[in-house]
């Protein structure tokens, strides 16, 4: 399915509850285990802010997943149907010179496919 540039994703006001354990699981791979609960608690308390999709990608240093990825395609379908997406959970890692996408990588890839300049709500700790 070619990108439809006129489609704007809808967003939930807050991340879904299931996103926090998913973020913790990922962070256990990138962060000292004893720090993960504190980081997740900081994410829960953080206010939702917005960044452009392209800027999150640049700051993360990650590659864009294509529509051949099952999870990206599912999120693309949600966008087309007007189903709100959950905001991303990000962790600033200045010692690495980047931001860690703790949860929402597939959602970000799906949004980017429609509009790299789209504003993406997220919480950042």
MDTraj code that builds the backbone (N, CA, C; nanometers):
import mdtraj as md
import numpy as np

residues = "UNK UNK UNK UNK UNK UNK UNK UNK UNK UNK UNK UNK UNK UNK UNK UNK UNK UNK UNK UNK UNK UNK UNK UNK UNK UNK UNK UNK UNK UNK UNK UNK UNK UNK UNK UNK UNK UNK UNK UNK UNK UNK UNK UNK UNK UNK UNK UNK UNK UNK UNK UNK UNK UNK UNK UNK UNK UNK UNK UNK UNK UNK UNK UNK UNK UNK UNK UNK UNK UNK UNK UNK UNK UNK UNK UNK UNK UNK UNK UNK UNK UNK UNK UNK UNK UNK UNK UNK UNK UNK UNK UNK UNK UNK UNK UNK UNK UNK UNK UNK UNK UNK UNK UNK UNK UNK UNK UNK UNK UNK UNK UNK UNK UNK UNK UNK UNK UNK UNK UNK UNK UNK UNK UNK UNK".split()
xyz = np.array([
    [0.0848, -0.1180, 0.0000],
    [0.0000, 0.0000, 0.0000],
    [0.0888, 0.1235, 0.0000],
    [0.0781, 0.2111, -0.0994],
    [0.1589, 0.3325, -0.1015],
    [0.1148, 0.4289, 0.0086],
    [0.2065, 0.5088, 0.0609],
    [0.1697, 0.6039, 0.1652],
    [0.0634, 0.7019, 0.1171],
    [-0.0246, 0.7360, 0.2064],
    [-0.1278, 0.8360, 0.1782],
    [-0.0926, 0.9571, 0.2627],
    [-0.0324, 1.0550, 0.2007],
    [0.0226, 1.1695, 0.2729],
    [-0.0830, 1.2555, 0.3414],
    [-0.2090, 1.2461, 0.2992],
    [-0.3115, 1.3300, 0.3587],
    [-0.3724, 1.2691, 0.4848],
    [-0.3334, 1.1498, 0.5203],
    [-0.3864, 1.0847, 0.6399],
    [-0.3040, 1.1270, 0.7606],
    [-0.3707, 1.1758, 0.8622],
    [-0.3033, 1.2149, 0.9861],
    [-0.3386, 1.1142, 1.0952],
    [-0.2398, 1.0613, 1.1630],
    [-0.2695, 0.9650, 1.2692],
    [-0.3399, 1.0317, 1.3868],
    [-0.4256, 0.9543, 1.4499],
    [-0.4910, 0.9987, 1.5727],
    [-0.4142, 0.9380, 1.6892],
    [-0.4164, 1.0064, 1.8022],
    [-0.3393, 0.9630, 1.9186],
    [-0.4251, 0.9599, 2.0441],
    [-0.3983, 0.8639, 2.1298],
    [-0.4575, 0.8630, 2.2629],
    [-0.3937, 0.9759, 2.3435],
    [-0.4620, 1.0203, 2.4474],
    [-0.4073, 1.1272, 2.5312],
    [-0.2857, 1.0795, 2.6109],
    [-0.2892, 0.9529, 2.6521],
    [-0.1818, 0.8950, 2.7342],
    [-0.1437, 0.7582, 2.6803],
    [-0.0217, 0.7131, 2.7082],
    [0.0152, 0.5773, 2.6684],
    [-0.0756, 0.4743, 2.7348],
    [-0.0923, 0.3621, 2.6674],
    [-0.1710, 0.2536, 2.7241],
    [-0.0934, 0.1886, 2.8389],
    [-0.1626, 0.1326, 2.9340],
    [-0.0980, 0.0710, 3.0490],
    [-0.0008, -0.0392, 3.0082],
    [-0.0346, -0.1145, 2.9050],
    [0.0508, -0.2254, 2.8606],
    [0.1849, -0.1775, 2.8045],
    [0.1951, -0.0503, 2.7710],
    [0.3190, 0.0028, 2.7143],
    [0.4316, 0.0112, 2.8173],
    [0.3960, 0.0295, 2.9429],
    [0.4993, 0.0443, 3.0459],
    [0.5751, -0.0862, 3.0724],
    [0.5076, -0.2009, 3.0879],
    [0.5836, -0.3265, 3.1003],
    [0.6627, -0.3587, 2.9737],
    [0.6093, -0.3224, 2.8565],
    [0.6824, -0.3442, 2.7315],
    [0.8095, -0.2596, 2.7305],
    [0.7985, -0.1357, 2.7770],
    [0.9162, -0.0493, 2.7844],
    [1.0182, -0.1057, 2.8823],
    [0.9710, -0.1539, 2.9965],
    [1.0613, -0.2118, 3.0966],
    [1.1348, -0.3323, 3.0392],
    [1.0643, -0.4163, 2.9666],
    [1.1253, -0.5340, 2.9068],
    [1.2379, -0.4944, 2.8114],
    [1.2123, -0.3944, 2.7279],
    [1.3155, -0.3480, 2.6351],
    [1.4316, -0.2836, 2.7115],
    [1.3997, -0.2019, 2.8091],
    [1.5042, -0.1316, 2.8828],
    [1.5963, -0.2270, 2.9590],
    [1.5453, -0.3437, 2.9956],
    [1.6307, -0.4426, 3.0614],
    [1.7462, -0.4867, 2.9716],
    [1.7305, -0.4666, 2.8415],
    [1.8365, -0.5011, 2.7462],
    [1.9371, -0.3882, 2.7275],
    [1.9001, -0.2673, 2.7668],
    [1.9849, -0.1518, 2.7386],
    [2.0300, -0.0756, 2.8628],
    [1.9724, -0.1091, 2.9772],
    [1.9944, -0.0329, 3.0996],
    [2.0203, -0.1295, 3.2147],
    [2.0956, -0.0860, 3.3131],
    [2.1177, -0.1691, 3.4313],
    [1.9827, -0.2043, 3.4938],
    [1.9640, -0.3316, 3.5257],
    [1.8348, -0.3814, 3.5760],
    [1.7856, -0.3030, 3.6967],
    [1.8756, -0.2630, 3.7848],
    [1.8324, -0.1920, 3.9056],
    [1.7794, -0.0514, 3.8741],
    [1.8136, 0.0026, 3.7563],
    [1.7675, 0.1363, 3.7175],
    [1.6331, 0.1350, 3.6453],
    [1.5946, 0.0210, 3.5910],
    [1.4742, 0.0141, 3.5071],
    [1.3474, 0.0578, 3.5809],
    [1.3209, 0.0096, 3.7029],
    [1.1985, 0.0552, 3.7705],
    [1.1928, 0.2070, 3.7892],
    [1.3073, 0.2690, 3.8176],
    [1.3109, 0.4140, 3.8354],
    [1.2826, 0.4855, 3.7026],
    [1.3378, 0.4344, 3.5943],
    [1.3149, 0.4949, 3.4624],
    [1.1671, 0.4828, 3.4231],
    [1.1098, 0.3656, 3.4460],
    [0.9681, 0.3457, 3.4129],
    [0.8804, 0.4360, 3.5000],
    [0.9151, 0.4503, 3.6268],
    [0.8393, 0.5417, 3.7147],
    [0.8491, 0.6852, 3.6620],
    [0.9658, 0.7236, 3.6127],
    [0.9824, 0.8577, 3.5549],
    [0.8969, 0.8738, 3.4294],
    [0.8888, 0.7684, 3.3488],
    [0.8033, 0.7738, 3.2297],
    [0.6567, 0.7910, 3.2683],
    [0.6145, 0.7200, 3.3706],
    [0.4748, 0.7319, 3.4151],
    [0.4422, 0.8743, 3.4581],
    [0.5373, 0.9411, 3.5236],
    [0.5158, 1.0762, 3.5762],
    [0.5338, 1.1848, 3.4700],
    [0.6050, 1.1541, 3.3637],
    [0.6367, 1.2548, 3.2621],
    [0.5107, 1.3058, 3.1922],
    [0.5155, 1.4305, 3.1539],
    [0.4071, 1.4880, 3.0753],
    [0.4266, 1.4483, 2.9291],
    [0.3170, 1.4453, 2.8567],
    [0.3232, 1.4146, 2.7141],
    [0.3735, 1.5388, 2.6405],
    [0.4741, 1.5184, 2.5567],
    [0.5243, 1.6247, 2.4711],
    [0.5202, 1.5739, 2.3271],
    [0.5606, 1.6561, 2.2336],
    [0.5551, 1.6161, 2.0924],
    [0.6862, 1.6500, 2.0220],
    [0.7250, 1.5595, 1.9332],
    [0.8412, 1.5796, 1.8478],
    [0.8044, 1.5307, 1.7086],
    [0.8688, 1.5833, 1.6077],
    [0.8441, 1.5357, 1.4717],
    [0.9018, 1.3958, 1.4556],
    [0.8325, 1.3138, 1.3764],
    [0.8755, 1.1755, 1.3543],
    [1.0203, 1.1700, 1.3062],
    [1.0552, 1.2550, 1.2126],
    [1.1916, 1.2519, 1.1578],
    [1.2958, 1.2854, 1.2636],
    [1.2620, 1.3718, 1.3574],
    [1.3577, 1.4086, 1.4619],
    [1.3775, 1.2952, 1.5624],
    [1.2699, 1.2233, 1.5922],
    [1.2829, 1.1081, 1.6827],
    [1.3727, 1.0035, 1.6181],
    [1.3518, 0.9788, 1.4887],
    [1.4379, 0.8829, 1.4194],
    [1.5835, 0.9263, 1.4210],
    [1.6075, 1.0512, 1.3900],
    [1.7458, 1.1005, 1.3887],
    [1.8080, 1.0872, 1.5262],
    [1.7340, 1.1209, 1.6302],
    [1.7876, 1.1150, 1.7667],
    [1.8093, 0.9719, 1.8138],
    [1.7301, 0.8780, 1.7622],
    [1.7429, 0.7390, 1.8057],
    [1.8556, 0.6648, 1.7338],
    [1.8855, 0.7071, 1.6121],
    [1.9860, 0.6372, 1.5330],
    [1.9375, 0.5051, 1.4763],
    [1.8084, 0.4770, 1.4881],
    [1.7514, 0.3522, 1.4368],
    [1.7166, 0.3631, 1.2894],
    [1.7050, 0.2499, 1.2252],
    [1.6625, 0.2442, 1.0860],
    [1.5112, 0.2345, 1.0794],
    [1.4568, 0.2825, 0.9711],
    [1.3132, 0.2754, 0.9474],
    [1.2748, 0.1348, 0.9032],
    [1.1775, 0.0761, 0.9716],
    [1.1240, -0.0535, 0.9294],
    [1.0210, -0.0294, 0.8201],
    [1.0181, -0.1145, 0.7210],
    [0.9260, -0.0986, 0.6097],
    [0.7910, -0.1627, 0.6340],
    [0.7018, -0.1461, 0.5374],
    [0.5664, -0.1999, 0.5496],
    [0.5652, -0.3515, 0.5454],
    [0.6772, -0.4125, 0.5099],
    [0.6813, -0.5588, 0.5115],
    [0.6862, -0.6127, 0.6537],
    [0.7117, -0.5250, 0.7514],
    [0.7107, -0.5667, 0.8906],
    [0.5655, -0.5779, 0.9377],
    [0.5296, -0.6916, 0.9935],
    [0.3915, -0.7177, 1.0346],
    [0.3390, -0.6141, 1.1327],
    [0.4191, -0.5769, 1.2313],
    [0.3724, -0.4814, 1.3331],
    [0.3553, -0.3407, 1.2747],
    [0.4441, -0.3032, 1.1852],
    [0.4305, -0.1734, 1.1192],
    [0.3038, -0.1725, 1.0348],
    [0.2779, -0.2792, 0.9624],
    [0.1578, -0.2854, 0.8791],
    [0.0312, -0.2791, 0.9645],
    [0.0306, -0.3461, 1.0787],
    [-0.0863, -0.3391, 1.1681],
    [-0.1106, -0.1952, 1.2134],
    [-0.0025, -0.1245, 1.2476],
    [-0.0179, 0.0145, 1.2905],
    [-0.0583, 0.1045, 1.1742],
    [-0.0101, 0.0755, 1.0539],
    [-0.0526, 0.1517, 0.9358],
    [-0.2038, 0.1357, 0.9149],
    [-0.2527, 0.0143, 0.9327],
    [-0.3966, -0.0103, 0.9173],
    [-0.4765, 0.0660, 1.0226],
    [-0.4244, 0.0739, 1.1443],
    [-0.4910, 0.1523, 1.2489],
    [-0.5002, 0.2991, 1.2072],
    [-0.3928, 0.3497, 1.1500],
    [-0.3925, 0.4894, 1.1062],
    [-0.4965, 0.5110, 0.9974],
    [-0.5015, 0.4218, 0.8994],
    [-0.5986, 0.4336, 0.7895],
    [-0.7421, 0.4270, 0.8428],
    [-0.7657, 0.3406, 0.9406],
    [-0.9008, 0.3237, 0.9972],
    [-0.9374, 0.4332, 1.0969],
    [-0.8398, 0.5151, 1.1362],
    [-0.8675, 0.6213, 1.2334],
    [-0.8645, 0.5740, 1.3774],
    [-0.7998, 0.4619, 1.4030],
    [-0.7850, 0.4112, 1.5398],
    [-0.6696, 0.4860, 1.6065],
    [-0.6942, 0.5482, 1.7214],
    [-0.5870, 0.6232, 1.7875],
    [-0.4717, 0.5326, 1.8319],
    [-0.3507, 0.5844, 1.8163],
    [-0.2303, 0.5146, 1.8572],
    [-0.1869, 0.5628, 1.9957],
    [-0.1125, 0.4792, 2.0624],
    [-0.0593, 0.5132, 2.1931],
    [0.0673, 0.5973, 2.1767],
    [0.0827, 0.7041, 2.2548],
    [0.2061, 0.7830, 2.2486],
    [0.3296, 0.6977, 2.2773],
    [0.4430, 0.7410, 2.2262],
    [0.5686, 0.6690, 2.2436],
    [0.6256, 0.6918, 2.3832],
    [0.7083, 0.5989, 2.4268],
    [0.7832, 0.6129, 2.5520],
    [0.9308, 0.6197, 2.5151],
    [0.9926, 0.7323, 2.5448],
    [1.1320, 0.7580, 2.5088],
    [1.2166, 0.7787, 2.6336],
    [1.3435, 0.7422, 2.6231],
    [1.4375, 0.7645, 2.7321],
    [1.5574, 0.8388, 2.6754],
    [1.5853, 0.9548, 2.7305],
    [1.7010, 1.0315, 2.6883],
    [1.8271, 0.9630, 2.7398],
    [1.9228, 0.9440, 2.6505],
    [2.0500, 0.8811, 2.6869],
    [2.1639, 0.9716, 2.6406],
    [2.1838, 1.0855, 2.7096],
    [2.2865, 1.1805, 2.6658],
    [2.4270, 1.1196, 2.6644],
    [2.4509, 1.0218, 2.7517],
    [2.5825, 0.9571, 2.7531],
    [2.6081, 0.8790, 2.6241],
    [2.4998, 0.8420, 2.5550],
    [2.5101, 0.7727, 2.4264],
    [2.4896, 0.8684, 2.3089],
    [2.4467, 0.9907, 2.3407],
    [2.4184, 1.0879, 2.2355],
    [2.2945, 1.0543, 2.1563],
    [2.1978, 0.9900, 2.2229],
    [2.0758, 0.9528, 2.1501],
    [1.9580, 0.9372, 2.2457],
    [1.8439, 0.9099, 2.1862],
    [1.7233, 0.8785, 2.2615],
    [1.6912, 0.7316, 2.2369],
    [1.6460, 0.6645, 2.3409],
    [1.6065, 0.5241, 2.3306],
    [1.4555, 0.5187, 2.3149],
    [1.4087, 0.4501, 2.2122],
    [1.2641, 0.4298, 2.1961],
    [1.2302, 0.3055, 2.2778],
    [1.1840, 0.3280, 2.4005],
    [1.1538, 0.2170, 2.4907],
    [1.0269, 0.1447, 2.4489],
    [0.9318, 0.2159, 2.3932],
    [0.8101, 0.1547, 2.3399],
    [0.7539, 0.2457, 2.2317],
    [0.7148, 0.1856, 2.1192],
    [0.6496, 0.2601, 2.0129],
    [0.7265, 0.2658, 1.8821],
    [0.8326, 0.1873, 1.8705],
    [0.9143, 0.1878, 1.7490],
    [0.8311, 0.1561, 1.6242],
    [0.7474, 0.0545, 1.6316],
    [0.6654, 0.0170, 1.5156],
    [0.5631, 0.1260, 1.4825],
    [0.5064, 0.1872, 1.5865],
    [0.4112, 0.2962, 1.5627],
    [0.4819, 0.4128, 1.4938],
    [0.6026, 0.4437, 1.5388],
    [0.6790, 0.5528, 1.4782],
    [0.7089, 0.5228, 1.3315],
    [0.7474, 0.4008, 1.3012],
    [0.7749, 0.3624, 1.1620],
    [0.6496, 0.3764, 1.0766],
    [0.5357, 0.3366, 1.1304],
    [0.4096, 0.3465, 1.0557],
    [0.3748, 0.4929, 1.0278],
    [0.3880, 0.5775, 1.1280],
    [0.3568, 0.7192, 1.1115],
    [0.4512, 0.7834, 1.0102],
    [0.5791, 0.7535, 1.0211],
    [0.6798, 0.8095, 0.9313],
    [0.6484, 0.7774, 0.7853],
    [0.5935, 0.6590, 0.7616],
    [0.5567, 0.6199, 0.6259],
    [0.4495, 0.7081, 0.5652],
    [0.3699, 0.7718, 0.6477],
    [0.2667, 0.8631, 0.5992],
    [0.3194, 1.0060, 0.5903],
    [0.3983, 1.0450, 0.6924],
    [0.4440, 1.1838, 0.6967],
    [0.5604, 1.1957, 0.7945],
    [0.6793, 1.2150, 0.7416],
    [0.7966, 1.2255, 0.8283],
    [0.7932, 1.3499, 0.9161],
    [0.7110, 1.4496, 0.8783],
    [0.6986, 1.5709, 0.9575],
    [0.5846, 1.5658, 1.0591],
    [0.5189, 1.4504, 1.0698],
    [0.4074, 1.4376, 1.1642],
    [0.4553, 1.4582, 1.3073],
    [0.3739, 1.5261, 1.3861],
    [0.4030, 1.5443, 1.5282],
    [0.3614, 1.4157, 1.6009],
    [0.4523, 1.3647, 1.6809],
    [0.4306, 1.2381, 1.7511],
    [0.4311, 1.2639, 1.9004],
    [0.3190, 1.2385, 1.9679],
    [0.3172, 1.2554, 2.1128],
    [0.3997, 1.1467, 2.1819],
    [0.4679, 1.1850, 2.2864],
    [0.5484, 1.0883, 2.3592],
    [0.5755, 1.1398, 2.5010],
    [0.6121, 1.0460, 2.5836],
    [0.6636, 1.0794, 2.7159],
    [0.8125, 1.0506, 2.7097],
    [0.8914, 1.1388, 2.7698],
    [1.0354, 1.1191, 2.7690],
    [1.0905, 1.1351, 2.9096],
    [1.1731, 1.0398, 2.9461],
    [1.2359, 1.0420, 3.0803],
    [1.3851, 1.0578, 3.0625],
])
top = md.Topology()
chain = top.add_chain()
for i, resn in enumerate(residues, 1):
    res = top.add_residue(resn, chain, resSeq=i)
    for name in ("N", "CA", "C"):
        top.add_atom(name, md.element.get_by_symbol(name[0]), res)
traj = md.Trajectory(xyz[None], top)
